Amino acid sequence: MADVVEGEVVDSSAGQVSLTVDLTG
């Protein structure tokens, strides 16, 4: 699963992935 933290997507299986949050787009 992924959690949105400070505009970054943190994936528990991939660690911290710095991506653009485009969920509310």
N, C-alpha and C positions, 0 to 999 in steps of 0.2 A: 504494500500500500504506500501511498505518497501523502505527505503532509506539507502544507504550505507554511513556510517559516520565513518571515521578513522578505517576501517577494521571491523566495527561492523554493524550488521543489526538492524536498528531502526524501529520498527513497531508501528504505531500510535494507534493501538488497543490493543497492548500488552505492550506498553511502550518500554523500552530499553532492547533488547535481545542480549546478548553477544554470537554470533555464529561465526563460521569460514566462511569467505567469499570465497565461492567456485563457484562464478558466472563466473569467467573467466577461471577457472579450467584448 
